[in-house]
């Protein structure tokens, strides 16, 4: 997925995409690993239009990359890891 970037926010939520929701800034795989090890109710989600990923209690209402509303579906941690490349 060329051009997609890992982002994180102050709550430790992760977004992986061309863009991220408000409050997110560029991050790295170490932040993703930390989030996966302490999920605390967070789940992996994937946009069914552009394949952006979210690791959060609830996914973005509107995808920040493709602007589609209600596009996120829950996926397995394995699929999340595969798609983010770790
Ligand atoms: Zn999308």
PDB file of the backbone (N, CA, C, O) and the ligand in Angstrom, with CONECT records:
HET     ZN  A 101       1
ATOM      1  N   UNK A   1       0.838  -1.190   0.000  1.00  0.00           N
ATOM      2  CA  UNK A   1       0.000   0.000   0.000  1.00  0.00           C
ATOM      3  C   UNK A   1       0.876   1.243   0.000  1.00  0.00           C
ATOM      4  O   UNK A   1       1.080   1.835   1.060  1.00  0.00           O
ATOM      5  N   UNK A   2       1.393   1.655  -1.130  1.00  0.00           N
ATOM      6  CA  UNK A   2       2.281   2.821  -1.162  1.00  0.00           C
ATOM      7  C   UNK A   2       1.570   4.071  -0.686  1.00  0.00           C
ATOM      8  O   UNK A   2       0.408   4.305  -1.018  1.00  0.00           O
ATOM      9  N   UNK A   3       2.275   4.868   0.091  1.00  0.00           N
ATOM     10  CA  UNK A   3       1.725   6.136   0.530  1.00  0.00           C
ATOM     11  C   UNK A   3       0.953   6.084   1.823  1.00  0.00           C
ATOM     12  O   UNK A   3       0.664   7.129   2.405  1.00  0.00           O
ATOM     13  N   UNK A   4       0.606   4.886   2.298  1.00  0.00           N
ATOM     14  CA  UNK A   4      -0.143   4.824   3.564  1.00  0.00           C
ATOM     15  C   UNK A   4       0.814   4.941   4.738  1.00  0.00           C
ATOM     16  O   UNK A   4       1.934   4.430   4.711  1.00  0.00           O
ATOM     17  N   UNK A   5       0.346   5.622   5.760  1.00  0.00           N
ATOM     18  CA  UNK A   5       1.174   5.961   6.911  1.00  0.00           C
ATOM     19  C   UNK A   5       0.472   5.529   8.186  1.00  0.00           C
ATOM     20  O   UNK A   5      -0.756   5.512   8.262  1.00  0.00           O
ATOM     21  N   UNK A   6       1.272   5.180   9.185  1.00  0.00           N
ATOM     22  CA  UNK A   6       0.730   4.882  10.512  1.00  0.00           C
ATOM     23  C   UNK A   6       0.563   6.195  11.288  1.00  0.00           C
ATOM     24  O   UNK A   6       1.472   7.023  11.349  1.00  0.00           O
ATOM     25  N   UNK A   7      -0.607   6.356  11.869  1.00  0.00           N
ATOM     26  CA  UNK A   7      -0.887   7.518  12.727  1.00  0.00           C
ATOM     27  C   UNK A   7      -1.353   7.008  14.095  1.00  0.00           C
ATOM     28  O   UNK A   7      -1.884   5.902  14.204  1.00  0.00           O
ATOM     29  N   UNK A   8      -1.150   7.822  15.134  1.00  0.00           N
ATOM     30  CA  UNK A   8      -1.675   7.497  16.465  1.00  0.00           C
ATOM     31  C   UNK A   8      -2.207   8.763  17.114  1.00  0.00           C
ATOM     32  O   UNK A   8      -1.815   9.875  16.760  1.00  0.00           O
ATOM     33  N   UNK A   9      -3.119   8.572  18.082  1.00  0.00           N
ATOM     34  CA  UNK A   9      -3.601   9.745  18.829  1.00  0.00           C
ATOM     35  C   UNK A   9      -3.230   9.597  20.300  1.00  0.00           C
ATOM     36  O   UNK A   9      -2.585   8.623  20.690  1.00  0.00           O
ATOM     37  N   UNK A  10      -3.635  10.554  21.101  1.00  0.00           N
ATOM     38  CA  UNK A  10      -3.237  10.584  22.514  1.00  0.00           C
ATOM     39  C   UNK A  10      -3.788   9.402  23.295  1.00  0.00           C
ATOM     40  O   UNK A  10      -3.225   9.025  24.323  1.00  0.00           O
ATOM     41  N   UNK A  11      -4.896   8.803  22.816  1.00  0.00           N
ATOM     42  CA  UNK A  11      -5.489   7.644  23.488  1.00  0.00           C
ATOM     43  C   UNK A  11      -4.821   6.337  23.076  1.00  0.00           C
ATOM     44  O   UNK A  11      -5.183   5.268  23.568  1.00  0.00           O
ATOM     45  N   UNK A  12      -3.829   6.424  22.158  1.00  0.00           N
ATOM     46  CA  UNK A  12      -3.172   5.209  21.692  1.00  0.00           C
ATOM     47  C   UNK A  12      -3.924   4.500  20.589  1.00  0.00           C
ATOM     48  O   UNK A  12      -3.564   3.385  20.212  1.00  0.00           O
ATOM     49  N   UNK A  13      -4.969   5.134  20.061  1.00  0.00           N
ATOM     50  CA  UNK A  13      -5.644   4.571  18.891  1.00  0.00           C
ATOM     51  C   UNK A  13      -4.717   4.683  17.688  1.00  0.00           C
ATOM     52  O   UNK A  13      -3.876   5.579  17.613  1.00  0.00           O
ATOM     53  N   UNK A  14      -4.887   3.753  16.745  1.00  0.00           N
ATOM     54  CA  UNK A  14      -4.048   3.721  15.549  1.00  0.00           C
ATOM     55  C   UNK A  14      -4.920   3.956  14.317  1.00  0.00           C
ATOM     56  O   UNK A  14      -6.045   3.463  14.242  1.00  0.00           O
ATOM     57  N   UNK A  15      -4.391   4.715  13.348  1.00  0.00           N
ATOM     58  CA  UNK A  15      -5.011   4.781  12.027  1.00  0.00           C
ATOM     59  C   UNK A  15      -3.925   4.561  10.993  1.00  0.00           C
ATOM     60  O   UNK A  15      -2.822   5.091  11.127  1.00  0.00           O
ATOM     61  N   UNK A  16      -4.230   3.775   9.950  1.00  0.00           N
ATOM     62  CA  UNK A  16      -3.269   3.509   8.875  1.00  0.00           C
ATOM     63  C   UNK A  16      -3.939   3.878   7.566  1.00  0.00           C
ATOM     64  O   UNK A  16      -4.912   3.247   7.154  1.00  0.00           O
ATOM     65  N   UNK A  17      -3.399   4.929   6.898  1.00  0.00           N
ATOM     66  CA  UNK A  17      -4.018   5.354   5.654  1.00  0.00           C
ATOM     67  C   UNK A  17      -3.268   6.499   5.018  1.00  0.00           C
ATOM     68  O   UNK A  17      -2.184   6.879   5.461  1.00  0.00           O
ATOM     69  N   UNK A  18      -3.869   7.050   3.959  1.00  0.00           N
ATOM     70  CA  UNK A  18      -3.298   8.220   3.296  1.00  0.00           C
ATOM     71  C   UNK A  18      -3.496   9.463   4.168  1.00  0.00           C
ATOM     72  O   UNK A  18      -2.716  10.414   4.115  1.00  0.00           O
ATOM     73  N   UNK A  19      -4.557   9.425   4.968  1.00  0.00           N
ATOM     74  CA  UNK A  19      -4.891  10.529   5.867  1.00  0.00           C
ATOM     75  C   UNK A  19      -5.429   9.929   7.151  1.00  0.00           C
ATOM     76  O   UNK A  19      -5.712   8.732   7.207  1.00  0.00           O
ATOM     77  N   UNK A  20      -5.572  10.746   8.181  1.00  0.00           N
ATOM     78  CA  UNK A  20      -6.067  10.254   9.470  1.00  0.00           C
ATOM     79  C   UNK A  20      -7.113  11.217  10.010  1.00  0.00           C
ATOM     80  O   UNK A  20      -7.175  12.374   9.594  1.00  0.00           O
ATOM     81  N   UNK A  21      -7.941  10.733  10.946  1.00  0.00           N
ATOM     82  CA  UNK A  21      -8.935  11.619  11.555  1.00  0.00           C
ATOM     83  C   UNK A  21      -8.268  12.731  12.361  1.00  0.00           C
ATOM     84  O   UNK A  21      -7.073  12.664  12.648  1.00  0.00           O
ATOM     85  N   UNK A  22      -9.037  13.744  12.722  1.00  0.00           N
ATOM     86  CA  UNK A  22      -8.546  14.842  13.562  1.00  0.00           C
ATOM     87  C   UNK A  22      -7.958  14.283  14.850  1.00  0.00           C
ATOM     88  O   UNK A  22      -8.497  13.340  15.428  1.00  0.00           O
ATOM     89  N   UNK A  23      -6.861  14.861  15.294  1.00  0.00           N
ATOM     90  CA  UNK A  23      -6.255  14.452  16.552  1.00  0.00           C
ATOM     91  C   UNK A  23      -5.176  13.394  16.418  1.00  0.00           C
ATOM     92  O   UNK A  23      -4.515  13.047  17.396  1.00  0.00           O
ATOM     93  N   UNK A  24      -4.995  12.874  15.194  1.00  0.00           N
ATOM     94  CA  UNK A  24      -3.958  11.867  14.968  1.00  0.00           C
ATOM     95  C   UNK A  24      -2.719  12.524  14.372  1.00  0.00           C
ATOM     96  O   UNK A  24      -2.821  13.496  13.624  1.00  0.00           O
ATOM     97  N   UNK A  25      -1.541  11.984  14.710  1.00  0.00           N
ATOM     98  CA  UNK A  25      -0.297  12.461  14.102  1.00  0.00           C
ATOM     99  C   UNK A  25       0.549  11.259  13.692  1.00  0.00           C
ATOM    100  O   UNK A  25       0.318  10.156  14.186  1.00  0.00           O
ATOM    101  N   UNK A  26       1.522  11.445  12.802  1.00  0.00           N
ATOM    102  CA  UNK A  26       2.316  10.318  12.302  1.00  0.00           C
ATOM    103  C   UNK A  26       2.991   9.544  13.434  1.00  0.00           C
ATOM    104  O   UNK A  26       3.487  10.135  14.393  1.00  0.00           O
ATOM    105  N   UNK A  27       3.002   8.219  13.309  1.00  0.00           N
ATOM    106  CA  UNK A  27       3.560   7.373  14.355  1.00  0.00           C
ATOM    107  C   UNK A  27       4.351   6.237  13.705  1.00  0.00           C
ATOM    108  O   UNK A  27       4.830   6.370  12.579  1.00  0.00           O
ATOM    109  N   UNK A  28       4.482   5.119  14.425  1.00  0.00           N
ATOM    110  CA  UNK A  28       5.320   4.039  13.902  1.00  0.00           C
ATOM    111  C   UNK A  28       4.810   2.668  14.359  1.00  0.00           C
ATOM    112  O   UNK A  28       3.849   2.574  15.123  1.00  0.00           O
ATOM    113  N   UNK A  29       5.469   1.612  13.877  1.00  0.00           N
ATOM    114  CA  UNK A  29       5.018   0.250  14.188  1.00  0.00           C
ATOM    115  C   UNK A  29       5.140  -0.084  15.669  1.00  0.00           C
ATOM    116  O   UNK A  29       4.400  -0.928  16.173  1.00  0.00           O
ATOM    117  N   UNK A  30       6.066   0.567  16.372  1.00  0.00           N
ATOM    118  CA  UNK A  30       6.180   0.319  17.815  1.00  0.00           C
ATOM    119  C   UNK A  30       4.893   0.734  18.530  1.00  0.00           C
ATOM    120  O   UNK A  30       4.462   0.075  19.476  1.00  0.00           O
ATOM    121  N   UNK A  31       4.289   1.821  18.077  1.00  0.00           N
ATOM    122  CA  UNK A  31       3.024   2.272  18.674  1.00  0.00           C
ATOM    123  C   UNK A  31       1.901   1.284  18.367  1.00  0.00           C
ATOM    124  O   UNK A  31       1.024   1.056  19.200  1.00  0.00           O
ATOM    125  N   UNK A  32       1.933   0.697  17.163  1.00  0.00           N
ATOM    126  CA  UNK A  32       0.926  -0.308  16.795  1.00  0.00           C
ATOM    127  C   UNK A  32       1.082  -1.544  17.677  1.00  0.00           C
ATOM    128  O   UNK A  32       0.099  -2.083  18.185  1.00  0.00           O
ATOM    129  N   UNK A  33       2.325  -1.985  17.854  1.00  0.00           N
ATOM    130  CA  UNK A  33       2.584  -3.176  18.679  1.00  0.00           C
ATOM    131  C   UNK A  33       2.105  -2.940  20.109  1.00  0.00           C
ATOM    132  O   UNK A  33       1.493  -3.816  20.720  1.00  0.00           O
ATOM    133  N   UNK A  34       2.385  -1.761  20.632  1.00  0.00           N
ATOM    134  CA  UNK A  34       1.958  -1.414  21.989  1.00  0.00           C
ATOM    135  C   UNK A  34       0.428  -1.452  22.084  1.00  0.00           C
ATOM    136  O   UNK A  34      -0.126  -1.973  23.053  1.00  0.00           O
ATOM    137  N   UNK A  35      -0.246  -0.898  21.077  1.00  0.00           N
ATOM    138  CA  UNK A  35      -1.715  -0.881  21.083  1.00  0.00           C
ATOM    139  C   UNK A  35      -2.276  -2.293  20.997  1.00  0.00           C
ATOM    140  O   UNK A  35      -3.268  -2.607  21.654  1.00  0.00           O
ATOM    141  N   UNK A  36      -1.642  -3.156  20.183  1.00  0.00           N
ATOM    142  CA  UNK A  36      -2.136  -4.533  20.032  1.00  0.00           C
ATOM    143  C   UNK A  36      -1.941  -5.336  21.315  1.00  0.00           C
ATOM    144  O   UNK A  36      -2.697  -6.269  21.586  1.00  0.00           O
ATOM    145  N   UNK A  37      -0.936  -4.981  22.100  1.00  0.00           N
ATOM    146  CA  UNK A  37      -0.661  -5.724  23.339  1.00  0.00           C
ATOM    147  C   UNK A  37      -1.560  -5.274  24.485  1.00  0.00           C
ATOM    148  O   UNK A  37      -1.709  -5.999  25.469  1.00  0.00           O
ATOM    149  N   UNK A  38      -2.160  -4.096  24.376  1.00  0.00           N
ATOM    150  CA  UNK A  38      -3.049  -3.611  25.429  1.00  0.00           C
ATOM    151  C   UNK A  38      -4.336  -3.067  24.829  1.00  0.00           C
ATOM    152  O   UNK A  38      -4.603  -1.867  24.889  1.00  0.00           O
ATOM    153  N   UNK A  39      -5.135  -3.967  24.245  1.00  0.00           N
ATOM    154  CA  UNK A  39      -6.288  -3.526  23.445  1.00  0.00           C
ATOM    155  C   UNK A  39      -7.323  -2.731  24.244  1.00  0.00           C
ATOM    156  O   UNK A  39      -7.856  -1.740  23.744  1.00  0.00           O
ATOM    157  N   UNK A  40      -7.615  -3.157  25.488  1.00  0.00           N
ATOM    158  CA  UNK A  40      -8.558  -2.420  26.356  1.00  0.00           C
ATOM    159  C   UNK A  40      -9.834  -2.030  25.616  1.00  0.00           C
ATOM    160  O   UNK A  40     -10.282  -0.885  25.671  1.00  0.00           O
ATOM    161  N   UNK A  41     -10.403  -3.010  24.926  1.00  0.00           N
ATOM    162  CA  UNK A  41     -11.667  -2.754  24.222  1.00  0.00           C
ATOM    163  C   UNK A  41     -11.506  -2.280  22.798  1.00  0.00           C
ATOM    164  O   UNK A  41     -12.489  -2.177  22.065  1.00  0.00           O
ATOM    165  N   UNK A  42     -10.271  -1.988  22.390  1.00  0.00           N
ATOM    166  CA  UNK A  42     -10.050  -1.581  20.996  1.00  0.00           C
ATOM    167  C   UNK A  42     -10.149  -2.798  20.088  1.00  0.00           C
ATOM    168  O   UNK A  42      -9.798  -3.910  20.482  1.00  0.00           O
ATOM    169  N   UNK A  43     -10.631  -2.576  18.869  1.00  0.00           N
ATOM    170  CA  UNK A  43     -10.769  -3.646  17.878  1.00  0.00           C
ATOM    171  C   UNK A  43     -10.148  -3.201  16.563  1.00  0.00           C
ATOM    172  O   UNK A  43     -10.065  -2.007  16.279  1.00  0.00           O
ATOM    173  N   UNK A  44      -9.706  -4.184  15.751  1.00  0.00           N
ATOM    174  CA  UNK A  44      -9.191  -3.837  14.420  1.00  0.00           C
ATOM    175  C   UNK A  44     -10.336  -3.675  13.426  1.00  0.00           C
ATOM    176  O   UNK A  44     -11.247  -4.501  13.373  1.00  0.00           O
ATOM    177  N   UNK A  45     -10.280  -2.606  12.642  1.00  0.00           N
ATOM    178  CA  UNK A  45     -11.304  -2.300  11.642  1.00  0.00           C
ATOM    179  C   UNK A  45     -10.627  -2.010  10.304  1.00  0.00           C
ATOM    180  O   UNK A  45      -9.480  -1.565  10.261  1.00  0.00           O
ATOM    181  N   UNK A  46     -11.354  -2.271   9.204  1.00  0.00           N
ATOM    182  CA  UNK A  46     -10.841  -1.972   7.866  1.00  0.00           C
ATOM    183  C   UNK A  46     -11.921  -1.282   7.052  1.00  0.00           C
ATOM    184  O   UNK A  46     -13.076  -1.707   7.065  1.00  0.00           O
ATOM    185  N   UNK A  47     -11.550  -0.209   6.337  1.00  0.00           N
ATOM    186  CA  UNK A  47     -12.481   0.452   5.432  1.00  0.00           C
ATOM    187  C   UNK A  47     -12.729  -0.474   4.238  1.00  0.00           C
ATOM    188  O   UNK A  47     -11.788  -0.906   3.571  1.00  0.00           O
ATOM    189  N   UNK A  48     -13.984  -0.769   3.980  1.00  0.00           N
ATOM    190  CA  UNK A  48     -14.279  -1.719   2.894  1.00  0.00           C
ATOM    191  C   UNK A  48     -14.237  -1.059   1.518  1.00  0.00           C
ATOM    192  O   UNK A  48     -14.529  -1.702   0.510  1.00  0.00           O
ATOM    193  N   UNK A  49     -13.872   0.228   1.476  1.00  0.00           N
ATOM    194  CA  UNK A  49     -13.708   0.925   0.192  1.00  0.00           C
ATOM    195  C   UNK A  49     -12.219   1.099  -0.146  1.00  0.00           C
ATOM    196  O   UNK A  49     -11.784   0.731  -1.237  1.00  0.00           O
ATOM    197  N   UNK A  50     -11.440   1.660   0.792  1.00  0.00           N
ATOM    198  CA  UNK A  50     -10.035   1.971   0.475  1.00  0.00           C
ATOM    199  C   UNK A  50      -9.033   1.171   1.294  1.00  0.00           C
ATOM    200  O   UNK A  50      -7.825   1.321   1.111  1.00  0.00           O
ATOM    201  N   UNK A  51      -9.525   0.315   2.205  1.00  0.00           N
ATOM    202  CA  UNK A  51      -8.649  -0.539   3.021  1.00  0.00           C
ATOM    203  C   UNK A  51      -7.807   0.207   4.050  1.00  0.00           C
ATOM    204  O   UNK A  51      -6.819  -0.342   4.536  1.00  0.00           O
ATOM    205  N   UNK A  52      -8.167   1.439   4.394  1.00  0.00           N
ATOM    206  CA  UNK A  52      -7.561   2.058   5.566  1.00  0.00           C
ATOM    207  C   UNK A  52      -7.861   1.180   6.777  1.00  0.00           C
ATOM    208  O   UNK A  52      -8.855   0.455   6.805  1.00  0.00           O
ATOM    209  N   UNK A  53      -6.983   1.259   7.777  1.00  0.00           N
ATOM    210  CA  UNK A  53      -7.169   0.470   8.993  1.00  0.00           C
ATOM    211  C   UNK A  53      -7.339   1.383  10.198  1.00  0.00           C
ATOM    212  O   UNK A  53      -6.794   2.486  10.244  1.00  0.00           O
ATOM    213  N   UNK A  54      -8.107   0.903  11.170  1.00  0.00           N
ATOM    214  CA  UNK A  54      -8.258   1.614  12.431  1.00  0.00           C
ATOM    215  C   UNK A  54      -8.151   0.605  13.557  1.00  0.00           C
ATOM    216  O   UNK A  54      -8.694  -0.495  13.458  1.00  0.00           O
ATOM    217  N   UNK A  55      -7.459   0.965  14.625  1.00  0.00           N
ATOM    218  CA  UNK A  55      -7.437   0.159  15.838  1.00  0.00           C
ATOM    219  C   UNK A  55      -7.963   1.062  16.935  1.00  0.00           C
ATOM    220  O   UNK A  55      -7.256   1.927  17.451  1.00  0.00           O
ATOM    221  N   UNK A  56      -9.238   0.836  17.282  1.00  0.00           N
ATOM    222  CA  UNK A  56      -9.940   1.780  18.148  1.00  0.00           C
ATOM    223  C   UNK A  56     -11.214   1.124  18.680  1.00  0.00           C
ATOM    224  O   UNK A  56     -11.626   0.070  18.197  1.00  0.00           O
ATOM    225  N   UNK A  57     -11.830   1.754  19.672  1.00  0.00           N
ATOM    226  CA  UNK A  57     -13.093   1.202  20.196  1.00  0.00           C
ATOM    227  C   UNK A  57     -14.189   1.315  19.155  1.00  0.00           C
ATOM    228  O   UNK A  57     -15.016   0.415  19.010  1.00  0.00           O
ATOM    229  N   UNK A  58     -14.193   2.420  18.435  1.00  0.00           N
ATOM    230  CA  UNK A  58     -15.156   2.614  17.346  1.00  0.00           C
ATOM    231  C   UNK A  58     -14.410   3.242  16.173  1.00  0.00           C
ATOM    232  O   UNK A  58     -13.613   4.158  16.374  1.00  0.00           O
ATOM    233  N   UNK A  59     -14.651   2.769  14.964  1.00  0.00           N
ATOM    234  CA  UNK A  59     -13.928   3.281  13.804  1.00  0.00           C
ATOM    235  C   UNK A  59     -14.420   4.674  13.426  1.00  0.00           C
ATOM    236  O   UNK A  59     -15.441   5.128  13.941  1.00  0.00           O
ATOM    237  N   UNK A  60     -13.698   5.364  12.523  1.00  0.00           N
ATOM    238  CA  UNK A  60     -14.142   6.692  12.090  1.00  0.00           C
ATOM    239  C   UNK A  60     -15.550   6.635  11.480  1.00  0.00           C
ATOM    240  O   UNK A  60     -15.876   5.698  10.751  1.00  0.00           O
ATOM    241  N   UNK A  61     -16.377   7.638  11.780  1.00  0.00           N
ATOM    242  CA  UNK A  61     -17.718   7.711  11.172  1.00  0.00           C
ATOM    243  C   UNK A  61     -17.600   7.905   9.664  1.00  0.00           C
ATOM    244  O   UNK A  61     -18.367   7.346   8.879  1.00  0.00           O
ATOM    245  N   UNK A  62     -16.607   8.721   9.284  1.00  0.00           N
ATOM    246  CA  UNK A  62     -16.343   8.974   7.865  1.00  0.00           C
ATOM    247  C   UNK A  62     -14.867   8.677   7.624  1.00  0.00           C
ATOM    248  O   UNK A  62     -14.004   9.192   8.334  1.00  0.00           O
ATOM    249  N   UNK A  63     -14.576   7.849   6.628  1.00  0.00           N
ATOM    250  CA  UNK A  63     -13.181   7.484   6.371  1.00  0.00           C
ATOM    251  C   UNK A  63     -12.379   8.726   5.979  1.00  0.00           C
ATOM    252  O   UNK A  63     -12.785   9.455   5.074  1.00  0.00           O
ATOM    253  N   UNK A  64     -11.245   8.980   6.648  1.00  0.00           N
ATOM    254  CA  UNK A  64     -10.473  10.183   6.347  1.00  0.00           C
ATOM    255  C   UNK A  64      -9.787  10.134   4.978  1.00  0.00           C
ATOM    256  O   UNK A  64      -9.418  11.173   4.431  1.00  0.00           O
ATOM    257  N   UNK A  65      -9.617   8.943   4.434  1.00  0.00           N
ATOM    258  CA  UNK A  65      -8.957   8.826   3.133  1.00  0.00           C
ATOM    259  C   UNK A  65      -9.954   8.860   1.975  1.00  0.00           C
ATOM    260  O   UNK A  65      -9.754   9.605   1.016  1.00  0.00           O
ATOM    261  N   UNK A  66     -11.024   8.065   2.048  1.00  0.00           N
ATOM    262  CA  UNK A  66     -11.950   7.990   0.908  1.00  0.00           C
ATOM    263  C   UNK A  66     -13.269   8.716   1.161  1.00  0.00           C
ATOM    264  O   UNK A  66     -14.110   8.807   0.266  1.00  0.00           O
ATOM    265  N   UNK A  67     -13.454   9.235   2.384  1.00  0.00           N
ATOM    266  CA  UNK A  67     -14.622  10.051   2.743  1.00  0.00           C
ATOM    267  C   UNK A  67     -15.947   9.286   2.699  1.00  0.00           C
ATOM    268  O   UNK A  67     -17.016   9.893   2.634  1.00  0.00           O
ATOM    269  N   UNK A  68     -15.875   7.949   2.733  1.00  0.00           N
ATOM    270  CA  UNK A  68     -17.098   7.156   2.742  1.00  0.00           C
ATOM    271  C   UNK A  68     -17.641   7.037   4.165  1.00  0.00           C
ATOM    272  O   UNK A  68     -16.882   6.704   5.076  1.00  0.00           O
ATOM    273  N   UNK A  69     -18.932   7.300   4.384  1.00  0.00           N
ATOM    274  CA  UNK A  69     -19.507   7.116   5.718  1.00  0.00           C
ATOM    275  C   UNK A  69     -19.745   5.635   6.041  1.00  0.00           C
ATOM    276  O   UNK A  69     -20.061   4.836   5.159  1.00  0.00           O
ATOM    277  N   UNK A  70     -19.588   5.292   7.312  1.00  0.00           N
ATOM    278  CA  UNK A  70     -19.920   3.946   7.811  1.00  0.00           C
ATOM    279  C   UNK A  70     -19.314   2.829   6.965  1.00  0.00           C
ATOM    280  O   UNK A  70     -19.988   1.849   6.648  1.00  0.00           O
ATOM    281  N   UNK A  71     -18.046   2.978   6.603  1.00  0.00           N
ATOM    282  CA  UNK A  71     -17.415   2.022   5.681  1.00  0.00           C
ATOM    283  C   UNK A  71     -16.578   0.961   6.399  1.00  0.00           C
ATOM    284  O   UNK A  71     -16.066   0.041   5.762  1.00  0.00           O
ATOM    285  N   UNK A  72     -16.436   1.084   7.729  1.00  0.00           N
ATOM    286  CA  UNK A  72     -15.500   0.192   8.433  1.00  0.00           C
ATOM    287  C   UNK A  72     -16.154  -1.089   8.909  1.00  0.00           C
ATOM    288  O   UNK A  72     -17.245  -1.075   9.479  1.00  0.00           O
ATOM    289  N   UNK A  73     -15.460  -2.207   8.664  1.00  0.00           N
ATOM    290  CA  UNK A  73     -15.904  -3.517   9.137  1.00  0.00           C
ATOM    291  C   UNK A  73     -14.834  -4.071  10.076  1.00  0.00           C
ATOM    292  O   UNK A  73     -13.642  -3.822   9.895  1.00  0.00           O
ATOM    293  N   UNK A  74     -15.282  -4.829  11.088  1.00  0.00           N
ATOM    294  CA  UNK A  74     -14.329  -5.424  12.019  1.00  0.00           C
ATOM    295  C   UNK A  74     -13.569  -6.546  11.324  1.00  0.00           C
ATOM    296  O   UNK A  74     -14.151  -7.325  10.570  1.00  0.00           O
ATOM    297  N   UNK A  75     -12.271  -6.625  11.581  1.00  0.00           N
ATOM    298  CA  UNK A  75     -11.439  -7.685  11.007  1.00  0.00           C
ATOM    299  C   UNK A  75     -10.667  -8.377  12.126  1.00  0.00           C
ATOM    300  O   UNK A  75     -10.701  -7.935  13.274  1.00  0.00           O
ATOM    301  N   UNK A  76      -9.972  -9.459  11.791  1.00  0.00           N
ATOM    302  CA  UNK A  76      -9.164 -10.156  12.793  1.00  0.00           C
ATOM    303  C   UNK A  76      -7.850  -9.422  13.008  1.00  0.00           C
ATOM    304  O   UNK A  76      -7.409  -8.643  12.163  1.00  0.00           O
ATOM    305  N   UNK A  77      -7.233  -9.686  14.159  1.00  0.00           N
ATOM    306  CA  UNK A  77      -5.917  -9.097  14.425  1.00  0.00           C
ATOM    307  C   UNK A  77      -4.907  -9.582  13.385  1.00  0.00           C
ATOM    308  O   UNK A  77      -4.011  -8.839  12.986  1.00  0.00           O
ATOM    309  N   UNK A  78      -5.061 -10.846  12.948  1.00  0.00           N
ATOM    310  CA  UNK A  78      -4.144 -11.401  11.943  1.00  0.00           C
ATOM    311  C   UNK A  78      -4.241 -10.617  10.633  1.00  0.00           C
ATOM    312  O   UNK A  78      -3.223 -10.268  10.035  1.00  0.00           O
ATOM    313  N   UNK A  79      -5.472 -10.344  10.193  1.00  0.00           N
ATOM    314  CA  UNK A  79      -5.648  -9.579   8.952  1.00  0.00           C
ATOM    315  C   UNK A  79      -5.093  -8.163   9.121  1.00  0.00           C
ATOM    316  O   UNK A  79      -4.449  -7.626   8.220  1.00  0.00           O
ATOM    317  N   UNK A  80      -5.353  -7.568  10.287  1.00  0.00           N
ATOM    318  CA  UNK A  80      -4.839  -6.224  10.567  1.00  0.00           C
ATOM    319  C   UNK A  80      -3.322  -6.201  10.451  1.00  0.00           C
ATOM    320  O   UNK A  80      -2.753  -5.323   9.803  1.00  0.00           O
ATOM    321  N   UNK A  81      -2.667  -7.183  11.089  1.00  0.00           N
ATOM    322  CA  UNK A  81      -1.196  -7.261  11.033  1.00  0.00           C
ATOM    323  C   UNK A  81      -0.705  -7.446   9.602  1.00  0.00           C
ATOM    324  O   UNK A  81       0.260  -6.808   9.181  1.00  0.00           O
ATOM    325  N   UNK A  82      -1.374  -8.321   8.860  1.00  0.00           N
ATOM    326  CA  UNK A  82      -0.962  -8.567   7.461  1.00  0.00           C
ATOM    327  C   UNK A  82      -1.054  -7.293   6.639  1.00  0.00           C
ATOM    328  O   UNK A  82      -0.141  -6.969   5.880  1.00  0.00           O
ATOM    329  N   UNK A  83      -2.157  -6.571   6.791  1.00  0.00           N
ATOM    330  CA  UNK A  83      -2.381  -5.392   5.961  1.00  0.00           C
ATOM    331  C   UNK A  83      -1.460  -4.228   6.324  1.00  0.00           C
ATOM    332  O   UNK A  83      -1.118  -3.409   5.472  1.00  0.00           O
ATOM    333  N   UNK A  84      -1.063  -4.162   7.588  1.00  0.00           N
ATOM    334  CA  UNK A  84      -0.194  -3.063   7.999  1.00  0.00           C
ATOM    335  C   UNK A  84       1.284  -3.445   7.821  1.00  0.00           C
ATOM    336  O   UNK A  84       2.176  -2.605   7.945  1.00  0.00           O
ATOM    337  N   UNK A  85       1.519  -4.731   7.529  1.00  0.00           N
ATOM    338  CA  UNK A  85       2.868  -5.189   7.230  1.00  0.00           C
ATOM    339  C   UNK A  85       3.704  -5.518   8.453  1.00  0.00           C
ATOM    340  O   UNK A  85       4.887  -5.185   8.518  1.00  0.00           O
ATOM    341  N   UNK A  86       3.083  -6.172   9.417  1.00  0.00           N
ATOM    342  CA  UNK A  86       3.840  -6.585  10.610  1.00  0.00           C
ATOM    343  C   UNK A  86       3.302  -7.882  11.199  1.00  0.00           C
ATOM    344  O   UNK A  86       3.825  -8.367  12.203  1.00  0.00           O
TER     345      UNK A  86
HETATM  346 ZN    ZN A 101     -11.785   4.497   3.191  1.00  0.00          ZN
END
